[in-house]
């Protein structure tokens, strides 16, 4: 990897890290402040869902804007609008204002991620793309864990401090983008497959991505509410959330490598069963700090691993021409699941109290486990051929960064295996 290429991609990676530190604790602060202000879990869920609705809408349309005005100008526009949305939450305590602010903030945030991911994609070739993705994951998850760990410290500076700090970080994230790079990448838009086409191609992959979106959104938006309701202080909540994200970062890679050697639906069944058991442990085991820390660490690893394994499974079934659109479509399915998650799960929390979160996650993972078992029985799967690519669920264009030579070769091998099997049957 040349110094010139590394210098080019360090700008978006540094911008991502700075922005994500503030973005990480902002969702937790929003949930906690609404709860402290007397908002019901359902109201909190509606406001939280607005962020993911904005994210989903932006994921479908922002690539056109970036093609038209370029990466640097687009990043500056998205980040500046994000600063305005964050500060709107300081100026008003009206939940309608917060809902609007979170909707637009989600719309701008996915635009920022789209700029960064497509930048990395276009600045790299296939010989270094995997290493760029690894750096991307380290920056994103590392910033997420750091942001959650700082929740108590920043919150102790005053009621407005978390929002002001998050706005400052969003503004500062522009500096690496406008100062460090020497030339701006160009991007062409790629159309995603329709949801029905995706489901026909890979029912297990679509259901896995959709369920993962529901679970991941619940982690970011409703875990803090649950932790506060069981009596944890703000600094303790931040630490517990940091353990969840660390679990996602540490466990995703070994789970993915295991899925490369095993029927991926067996891995998905195991992950869903593990998450189901861990949800039961949270509901029934005593809430001492050590037990809760270990349980949430493992639960974060299980929940966040379902998405990339589902995408890799779908890649096993895709043709070469549909590989990139398929992954983009899966990201949109994941975003739709994220958008409906806080509303539906917060309704369960209103009905059953704080434990309703883990009852909902347990029920979700039970359904996923049963669905994967049924699909495996209906259509047994051969050994995986498209190598696992660890990933975060972000934006559609950024999905291209996960398409490697090995994945394409795996799809070709899968097509040849299907042709041989059909020839044997005839």
Beta strands, then each sheet from edge to edge (+ up, - down):
end
